[in-house]
């Protein structure tokens, strides 16, 4: 079964919350997705301030969940948002673009 975009966003946030800061290669494996798709999702999560991109050394990069990302995950666990992750992500993307 194919996952929706909000489900993939949540999955990436959960991976980073559970495993800590990770390189893109590790996120790809743990979130079960391909690298080219991951880049788009990570760019979106960074723009929404849900994930932080960290540069290590010359070319190494890792991603870490932010406080805002933790808040989104907490909201998703609440009963009110359990059935509405799409609305939650729509609200966060609108807030960052205004």
N, C-alpha and C positions, 0 to 999 in steps of 0.2 A: 504494500500500500504506500502510496506517495504521501510525503509530508507537506503540509502547508508552510508558507513562509514564516508565519508566527511560531509554528512548532519548531522550525529549524532555529530561529532566533533563541527560543527558550532552551532548546537543546544545547546550543553553544554556550549560553550563559550558565547552564547547569554544569557543563563540562569544566568551565573555568572556575566555577564556585567550588566544585568538588576536588579538582586536581591542582588548583592554584595557577599561577602564570605559566603559560605554555607557548612553545614555538608553533607556528602554523602547521607543520607536519604532524605534530602530536594532536592538534585539534582536529585535523582531517580524519585521523584514524579513530579518535574517541567519539567524534560526532557522526562518523560514518557518512562522509560526503567527499566530493572531489575538490581538489585544490582550487581550480578556477572558480567554482561556485563559492568556495569559502571566502575568497578575496572580496567579492561583492557584499557578502553578509558582514564581514568584519569591517569594511569601510562604513557601512550603514550603522553598525553598532558603535563604532568610534565617533561618528558624527552625532549620534544621539547621546553621547557621553555615558554609554552603558558599559563600554569596554575601553581600556587604555592601551595604546600601542607603545611599547618600550623598545628602544634601540639598545642593543648590547654589542659593544665593540664596533667593528667596521660595518658588517652587513647583517649581523644576527638580530632578529626581531622576536619579541614575545608579546603576548597579549594577556592582560589581567582584567578581571571584572572590577568595576568601580563601585563606589557606595550607591550610586544611582542604579546600577545593575542589580545590586543586592536588593534594593527596594522594589524593583520590578519583580524579581523572583519571589519576594515576600508577598507582594500583592497577588501574584498568581496562585499562591498557596491558599489565600483567603477564599472562602466560599463565594464571595461576590464576584470575583474575577475568574473562578475556576472554569466557567463555561464561556468566558468572553475574552480570550487572549488577543483576538484580532482587534477589538476595540481598544484595549490597553496599548497595543503597539501603534495604533493609529493616533491615539492621543499623544504619545511621546514623540512621534515624528512631527506632529503639528506644532507642538510646543517648541521644538528645536529650530523649526524653520521660520517662526514668527519673530 
